[in-house]
């Protein structure tokens, strides 16, 4: 029984395909332009990550704000329930007790 050799694949591409793609990129852009291309790609990736992190922070703030709003609404409901229990409401269309003036 022999163990199978597993090679990592990136986006469904094996090592041979990746080497061919890198070779084509070198032919298209030239060896002198590759460092500049890599720097530009790195900057773009850094900016993208920063923007993504900013959006995630905004979502976290939104979640925190929702939590605060939910707690405030719960406290308001509790306060209203306590007020209603302490001050019963009398209906105005209630005829009252017998013998009372109308």
Buried (B, 14 or more C-beta within 10 A) or exposed (E): EEEEEEEEEEEEEEEEEEEEEEEEEEEEEEEEEEEEEEEEEEEEEEEEEEEEEEEEEEEEEEEEEEEEEEEEEEEEEEEEEEEEEEEEEEEEEEEEEEEEEE
